[in-house]
Amino acid sequence: MDDATSDDRRVAASRTERRVTRETGETAMYVQAVRTLIADQFAVGIEQVRDDAEFTQDLGADSLDIVQLAMRFEEEFGIVIDEDESESCVTVQDALDLLQMKLVAIKSA
């Protein structure tokens, strides 16, 4: 392998590493923002907003609270959440997955 090819591979690996680091940081910021919105919406401590926390059972939400949370997500992230999508979110992780899917769709469009 010549030096130019080796250098090209090192540069490409460095770019990939920076991109993954940036995306990981962005994901962590996004997750924290969602957790903060949920904690604020339901007036609970951020430590209660775990991935496996159920909106109704663990966070004390009723159906109206969940609709209002979906509206906040729509407003905050510029997305549209259908009623059946919001009803399918039982846990915090369900909401994170739904929002991730919506945001990826926006980036792809």
Secondary structure, DSSP 8 states (H G I E B T S, - for coil): --HHHHHHHHHHHHHHHHHHHHHHHHHHHHHHHHHHHHHHHHT--GGG--TT-BTTTTT---HHHHHHHHHHHHHHHT----HHHHHT--BHHHHHHHHHHHHHHHHH-
